[in-house]
Structure formats: structure tokens, C-alpha cells
């Protein structure tokens, strides 16, 4: 395991790549430290995809630009020794852990990446400037580590979408790879902030994943209902009554009524199912304090409206005690009848 400083990142890694195998690709996994199994999964995925001839670099940097005035920059855990052990066990070749004055030698940078309209939605609305700071440091770290591939968790779905947009819009020569969210056995998404939760707070926090799963299950149930009703649809015109009788269509008629009621309103039904769980958690002790629940198009994080089809992200953010948590799941809305 190699621990790199800024000069190493600029000079040593390219030489190492040449010496090892000119055909090998380099992958980077960017973190703010306090590594856990979610980060280890990113590293293992990178290792598998670049193979033994490639390189995997983990960055550990708590970026002050993406913390607001009242956020937990000073409180954020720094556990470099443990991070090195986790990174090495997961298959990393090197860890790049620069100090703040190495990344920003002249103080806060005057020139920064701007996240654009997507950066002002959801997390960006709650944490103004957060995504500008995140993209600025990601851009710097991409320059310093020069990877072919960069791995990010889908748990931070809006961050992932913005990084992909930046890479496309600014022609970064890197492939961005999203890795599915890693969860505890009880469903709680792994996060460095989970360590702040007391036992009772953790019990309340489970409502985030339960709400997402409730939305997912509602979508699956209503999609199956719609498909069944379509399959059982009787012939049109004068043959309808005969067809209903022949197929025992009392049930199909109820299905058809449900389809007419829900139909293109699946996004609304998904939100309602998730919100019900979150509202219940708001009455727990301690309560869950909802920041937002949103069903969005992952291309720009605008709300998925009535009749939406295609890929979507159901996202939630809330506070339990003093700890703010986020979570999301991907969903697929099929063509409406």
C-alpha cells in the first residue's frame, strides 16, 4: 500500500502505470475518508474491472468547499489509519490523502466549477453551494490522479448525475461508473454519518429505506395490476358483454377500474406510498424530520410528472436527531396503456 502526497499524484503514478503495464487502466475511488463497506465495495468493483494490470487509487480528502456554514466539517470523522487498512484489503494500490493546503495552496479557489440548474435542486436547494464545491474538488482530483475510470456510489445519486454531466460537458477523458448502494441487513444505507446515530435514532432512521421500498413495491404492484388487466381485456364493440361473461370478468372489471384510476398516475401513487411511511416516522420518538421526498428524472433531477415513463430515482432526505441522512433507489416506469 502506497500513501501519496500531491507530488506523487502528479508524477509518481504515471511512471508506476508505465512500469506495470502500458495497457493497464487506472481507476479512482474518491472518498472523504471514514471508509466503510460501501467504499470497500467501490474499490473491489474497480479492482475487478481494471484487473491485475490496472491501478486502483483511493482518494481521502475532506473537502471544505462542500460544507456549509452550519454543517459538520469539524465533526466529520478522520480515520486515516483505518482507511488505509480498508483500502488495502479491498484491493487498492495507493491512497492519495492530501492536506487542504495541498489541494488549495492559495486558499479558497477563485475559479470554481458551477453545478448549473441541477445543482440548485433537492440537495442543492437545502445545501446552497454544496455541489459547486463538490464538482470543483472532483475536477481537481481527476486532474491529479488522471484515471481512465472513476467510481461513485449510487447512494449519492444527484452527485453522481452532476459528475457525469460535468465530465460530458467539459470533455473529461474519464468514464464515470455508478455502483449500487450498499445496505446494512436491516436496509439502512451505509454512510459515514450512521455512526452519529444512537440506537433509538437508528430505529427511526430505518424509515428512509422502508419508505423507498414501499414506493418501489407500490410501483411493482400497480404495474402488475395494469399488465393483468390489459391481458384480460375483452373484445371491443358488441362482443364485450359476451367476453366479460366468458372470462369471469368481475375481477377484470375491478382491475380495469383500478387501471383507469391509477393509469398514468403511477408517480403519484409511488410518492404517496413512500410519504405514508415517512409521516408515520415523524411521530416516532425521536421523530424523523423530513427534508424532501422526490421522484425525479435522473438526467436533470426534475420531478417525474403525471404519465412519466423511463428511468427515475426516488430520493429522500431527513434528519434524525442532529444527523442528516439521504437515500434513494432507482425505479423504472414502463410505457403507459
N, C-alpha and C positions, 0 to 999 in steps of 0.2 A: 504494500500500500504506500503510495506517494502522497504527501501533503504539499500542495503547490502554493506559491505566492504569485503575485501579479506577473513578475518577470518570467516565472516558469510558464505561466499560461500563455505568454506571448511567444516564448522561444523554445522552451524545452519540449512541449507537447508535439509540435510539428516534427521535430527531429526524431522523437520516440516513434511517431507513426511511420516515418520513413524507414527507420531501422527495423521495426517489427514486420511490416508488410505494406508495401505501397498500395496494395489492392484493398486493405482493410479500411472499414469506415469507422468514424468516431461518433459516439453518441454522448449527449449531455443530459443529465437529470438535474434540474435546478430546484433547490430547496432553500428554506430559511432555517435549516437545522431542526433540532428536536426530532430526529428521524424515528419513524415507526414502521410498522409492517406495510403501510400504504406506500411509503417511499421505497422500501425494500422491494416491493413488487415492481415499481417502476424500473429500478436498477436491474432486477432479474430479467424483466422483459427486454430491456435494452441489450443486456448481455446475450440473451438468446438470439436476438435479431442481428447483431453485428458479428456474432460468432467469436471464435478464439483469436482470429486475426485482427479483429477490430479493437477499439478502445472505448471504455465507458468512463466518463468523468462526471463526478457529482460535485455540484457547487453548493456551498453552505455560506449564505450571506443574508443577514437580517437587514433588509433594505429600508432605511429610514424614510425614503421618499414616498412609500406607500402606506405609511401610518399617519392618521390624522392627529390633531392636537390632543384629543381626549382618548386616544386608543392606547394599546398596551405595548408600545415599543420597549419600554424599560422592563416591563414584566415578562416579555416574551422569553421563553426558556432558551438558554445557551448551554448545549451539552456536547461540545465538540468531541471529547474523547469517546463518548458513547456513539456519536455519529460516525466516527472513523471505523469503529468496530462493526457497526451495522452495514456501512457501505462496503467494507471489505468482504464481509460474509456473504453479501448479496451479489458480489462479483465485480465491483468497481475496480478500475485500475488506478485511479487517482482521485483525490478530493481537492478542490480549489476552494479555499476558505480565506478570502482576503479581508483585510480590515476596511472600515468605512473610508479612511483617508487614502487607501489604495484605489478603491473604486471611484471615489470622488475627490481627487487630490486637490482641487481648487475650491472645496466646499460644495454646496448645492450647485448642480449644473445649471447654467443659464439656458442652455438649449436642451429641450426635452421632447420626448415623443408624446403626441396628443392622441388620446383614445378615440376622439370623434364622437358622433351621436350615440353609438352603442355604449361608450364609456360613461354616459350620463344616466343610463337606465339601471334599475334594480340595485345591485351593489354600488354602482357609481352614484346613484341618487342618494343612497344612505351614507356613502363614504366619498365625498367630493375630492377629486384629485387622486384617488387611490390608483385608478387604472393608468393614469399618466405616469405615476411613479413606478408602477409595476412594469409597464412597457419600456420605460427608459432603462431600467436595470436589466431587463431581459435582452434588450438590444445590445447593451454593453457586454453582457456575458456571452452572447452569441459571437460578438467580435473577438472577445478574449479567448474563448475556447475553440472557436472555429469548427463546430460539429457538422456532420452530414445529417444527423437526425437529432431531434430534441423531443424528450418525453415529458408529458404533463398529465396529471390525473384529471379524469372527467368530473371529479367531485367539485373542482373549481371550473364549472362549465363556462361561465362568462369570461373568465380569464383565458381559458383555452380558445374560445372563439375569437377573442381580441388578438391573441398572439398569432393565430392563423391569419387573421385579417392583416395584421402588421407585416407578417412575412410575405404575404401575397402583394400587398400594396407597395411595399418598399423593396421588393425583389431580393429578399434574403435568400442565399443559396442553401437552404436547410429544409428538411422535411419535418413537419410537426406531427407527432404521433400521440393520440389520446389513449389513455389506459383506463379501463373501467374502475369505478370506485371500489375500494376495499372496505369491507364492513366487519364489525365485531359479530359474534354469534347471535347477539340479540338484535342486530340490524343497525346499530349506531355506526355512522360513517366514521372511519378513523380520522382523527385530527389531532394536531399537537395541542389544541386548546381543550381537548377532552380531559386532560389531567387537572384542569381547574375545577371540574365538577365534583361536588360532594355526592355521596351515594343517593340522596334524595333528589338532587338536581339531575343526576344522570337518569333516574327513573322518569322524570318529566321530559328530559331531552329525547327519549325514545319516541316521543310523539312525532318528531320530524320525519323519521323514516317510516313510521306507521302511516302517517298522512300520505306520503308519496306512494306507498304500496296500496293504500286504499284507492287513490286516484287511478293507479295502474290497473287494479282489479276491476274498478268500475268500467274502465275503457274496454277491458277484455270481455266482461260480461255483456255489455251493451253491443259490442261488435259481434259477439257470437249470436246474440238475440236477433240482430238485424240480418245476419247471414242466414239464420234458420228461417226467418220469415220470408226472405227472398226465395229460398229454396222451395218453400211450401206455397209460394204464391199461386193462386188458382188461375185458370184461363180468364181472359178478359171477355167482356160482352155478355151475351145471353147464356154462355156456358158457366158463368161464375157461380150461380147458386148450386148447380149440379156438382161443380168441382168442390165447393165447400162441403157439401154433404158427403161426397165420396171420400174426401181426405180427413173427415172428422175435424172440420176446421174451426171448432170453437177455440181450440188452443191457438191455431194460426191467426185467427181474428184478433185474439188478445195480443199476439206477437206483433201483428201489423199495426195495432193501435199504439203499442209501445214504440215501434219504429217511427210512426208518424209523430208521436210526442217528442221522442228524443232526436231521431234522424240526424240532421246536421248540427244538433245541439250537443254533441259529444264533448267538445271542450268545456262547455258549461257544467256538464254532469261530472266530468273529471275534477274540475275545481271544487265543486260542491262536496264531493266525497272527501277530498283532502281537507277542505276547510272544516268539515264537521269534526274530524279528529283533532285538529288544532284548537278549535273552540272548546272542546272538552278539556284539553290540556291547559287551557287558560284558567280553568277552575281548580287545577291541582295545587298542592302545597309542596314545594314552591310552584308558582304558576309559570307557564310558558307565555312570553310576551312576543307576539308575532310582529315581525318587521314587514315581511311581504310573503305572499304566495302567488306565484305567477306560472302560467303556461305559455311558453314563448317559442318562437321560431329560432332555432339555434344559429341561423345565418346572421341575424341582426338583433336578436333579443327583443323584438316587438311581440306584443301579445298575440296569441293564436286566437283568431276570431271565429265567429259562427261559420260552420262549414269548412273549417281548416282541414287540409289533408297534408300528409307527408310527415317528415321527422319533426319532433317537438321535444322540448325539455320542460319538465315540471320541476320548478325550483322553489325552495323555501328558505327563509332566514328568520331567526328568532333569538331572543335572549332568554337564558335560564339563569337566574341569579345575576352575576356580573359577567357571565360568559356568553358571547355571541357565537352562534353556530349557523352553518349553512349546509344544505344538502340538495340533491337533485337526482332525478332519474330520466333517462331517455324514453320517449314513447313514440309510437308510430300510428298515425291516423290514416286508415285506408280510404279509398275513394267512397264518397257518399252515394247512396242509392238515388 
